[in-house]
């Protein structure tokens, strides 16, 4: 299972995550920050749990490319 967490309020809108993992991330037209698709918000942390292990590599690259380190990806 892959667990992806995004701390959206600290996003600077660089778009790296969208370029590297477009199936999981999208830019908001409203505020220019990234949105973790199909996520649940818990006190500013948006989380997705997925049984699709295929998304791990792309999301891990997005996490490592994020200049403000607000994306966490775990394979449990």
C-alpha positions, 0 to 999 in steps of 0.5 A: 500500500502506498501512502501519500501526504501533502501539506498543501498550505506550504505549497509554492506552486512550482508544478514539479509534482504535477509534471512528475506524477500527473495521475496523483497531483493537479494544480488548482486554478483557484489559488495556484497550489497543488491538489492531491487528487482523491485525498482526505484533509486532516488538519492541513495534511491531505492524504491518499492511501492506495493499493496501486503500487505502480504510483509509488515511483512517480510520487517518490520522484515528485516528493524528492523534487519538491523544493519545500519538502511538503510531500511524503510517500511511503510504501507500507 
